[in-house]
Structures are given as C-alpha cells and as structure tokens.
Amino acid sequence: MDEKIFSELVVVSSVIAKQSKVAQLREQSKKIVSELLTKNRGVFVIAGLRGAGKTTILAEIYSQEKDSLFINAEVLLKHTTGLLDFLHYALAKGYKTFLIDEVHALSSWEKDIKIFYDETKLKIVLSGSSAIALKAKSSELSRRAQTFEVKPFSFREYLIFQTKKPFPVISFNDILRSETRKKLEKEVQPYLHFFLPYIQFDALPAAFFDKNQETYINILERTIRYDLVSLREVDTLYLENTFRAIRVIASSSPGELSYSGLASSLGVGIKLVKQIISSLQQTGIIYLIPPTGAGKKAVRKEEKILMPLSFRAALCNHYNLAVPQGALREDFFVQHVSDCRYLKSGKERRTPDFVVRDYIFEVGGPSKSTEQIEGWKNAYLVKEAVSSSEKEISLYLFGFLY
C-alpha cells in the first residue's frame, strides 16, 4: 500500500475522531468504553442508529488506548482502499488496536475482519448504523464477535444531562411495585417539564447536542441514500418510495397502519412495501413489534410499526403534518421496553396495546380511562400523567429502564 495514501487516510480519520470526542459521555457509552478498555483481544461490534453516539465511543477509546488506530470506513471507500490491505499495512506500522467506524459502508467487511483477526488475534472494534444487519453479518464471525447496541437517550439519561442529578436505573419489577413507583414519581415530578422536549426533539444524542432542527432529516437522508445500499440493491424508484413510506409512517397512528394500506397510499405492490419496511427496520429507523401468539393465535400477522424517539415528531414538523400523539406515546413505551409484543386477541371489543412477560399494558393520554383493561388479568393503564390508582402507571417511569 502507498505510504502517502495511508497517511492521508489516517490523518483524515484522526480529525474525525478528535471532532467526535465529547466532554461528557452518556452512561450507556461509559459502560461500553469501560468494558472495551479492559479487553486485550477480540472482535467487538457497536451497532445502532446514526446519531446515537457510536463514533464518540470509538473516539474515547482512541484517546485512551495506546497503539490504537481509528479509521472511518467511508473514507476508505472514497479512496477505493481495501480493508484487509489497509489493516495489514497498519499492523506493519505497529498498530495493535483497530477502531473501524461505519464499517457497514464496505462490502464483505466481515470476511476481511475474520481473516485479519484469525491471523493476528488482536483487538478490533467496529461500528455501524445498521444494528440488525451488523448483528447478522457479525454472526458470520462465529464466536469471535461480541455486539453492543447503542440506543437513543432513555428519558433517565436525558434528565441526567439536563439536571446533573443521578437518577437510578430501575427494573421492570420495580415499576410494577406501587411503593417504588410512588417514590420515583415524587423524585421526578419537579422535572416533568423536560418530558415534552425529550419526545419531540431531544431523544437522539446528536440532535440534543447539535440543537439543529435538520438533524433528523439529515440522518434520514444519509440512512436511506447510503446505508440501504449495504443491505440490498436499490434504484431511484426504490429510494423515492422509501422516503414516501417513512412520511406516511411518521404521520399515522399505529392502529391505522398496515402493509396493504401503505401499499395503497404509495400506489405500489405489497411486496415492495414489505422490502422497504424490512430495510427501514434493519437501519433502525423503525421498530417492528410482533403480535402475541403464534400461527393461528396471531390473528394479525403483520407487525406494528413504530419509530425511535424523536424521529416521528421531527419528521411531522418538517413536513408540516400533525403529530399523532398516541403514536408518540407508543414509541416511548417500546423504545424503553424492548421485549414487548402487541396484543391482538381477535375479540370484537378493543384490546389493550402491549404484552410484556405476563403483564398487559394499555398506553394512553392523561384522560384515558381504565375501561379497556377491565376484565384483563395483570393489566395496567399507562398514562402520560401522574398515576392516581394501583392500576395506573405513569408513562415516563418506563423511561428509567435503561
């Protein structure tokens, strides 16, 4: 490999790393950095949505790890430099820890990493914007890779940055205990005015720190125009329909959205819609919540389509569309309760929204009544308000699960 090209790649990437370093890491990032700094060898994958803080993790490790090399894969791609050749050259220069950002931009990266790690048994930390795709590809590295997923801010993390107060992580069981709920509610109530800006704009670290109204639009543009290419072959028509689909998804209530309805709105076939939905899920732009049951028990086989905070509000504001408040609340719930399913019983009367373990939850606004959970065992009403009964849980409490 040419020494001049290698030096240029290292310099450009080093500038990116230094610009990405932050004065204060979020708790989730601190834990990942702390764990990775203890490792001497291995392949580690940091996956997550653009703007969630993956590059800042690599930048922090780069600033502390001796003989480490930070490289942005998009810079490699621009210079048409092969990953394996670059790593071999860097190894000969004395580097022993390799931090590769946006690795999903490179085709067959997993094969190059597998070969290089088998040869060297050194420490390789990768990041990329497609959590599901990265997990699938890193699985080809067999037992070599350990994956960390970086999510948007939890409401708890956001409050820590806003108030400088150490709010604790609570467990799912803590939320179900009335005594614990009341104690936390009392502690958080003075800061509930932060809830609205959190769900409407500040949930993604990049948006919170940059204070740029176009952050979400820019991330969406880069995700669709660049990241989708790493998942499948796309053409101009596919990209146009993807942008149109995300606009419909953002402005729709979850109960109103279906694959067939989305296909009708776009004027395309349902097969294309399913491909678009699958791609958006893999990039992290949407969440797909499966129904309860299996086979015939799952009356509606389609997943419920939700979004990470605060994409829905930002997109609706950008397109001058009304923000569906019910969808925002469900976005909040599923982002913090990652192992939930939605309830679809097939009965004529309306059913509650979600099932988590053996518990049922109906998510609603301040005026929502308990009517929808009557007759259901282990059922709770989750309200965007301070709870007033044993069967009610304040929505924001789920924001302390991570």
VENKA-V588300 format. One record per run of one state. SS is the DSSP state (A for helix, B for strand, O for the rest). FROM is the first residue (numbers start at 0). TO is the last residue. If there is no record, write none. Layout:
ss->{SS SS}
from->{FROM FROM}
to->{TO TO}
This chain:
ss->{O A O A O B O A O B A O A O B O A O A O B O A B O A O A O A O A O A O A O A O A O A O A O B O B O A O B O A O A O B O B O B O A O B O B A O}
from->{0 2 20 26 37 41 48 53 64 67 72 78 82 92 96 101 102 105 108 120 122 128 130 144 150 154 163 171 176 177 191 193 202 204 210 214 230 235 250 253 256 258 266 269 283 286 289 290 291 294 297 303 306 310 318 324 336 340 342 353 356 358 364 369 373 378 383 391 394 400}
to->{1 19 25 36 40 47 52 63 66 71 77 81 91 95 100 101 104 107 119 121 127 129 143 149 153 162 170 175 176 190 192 201 203 209 213 229 234 249 252 255 257 265 268 282 285 288 289 290 293 296 302 305 309 317 323 335 339 341 352 355 357 363 368 372 377 382 390 393 399 401}
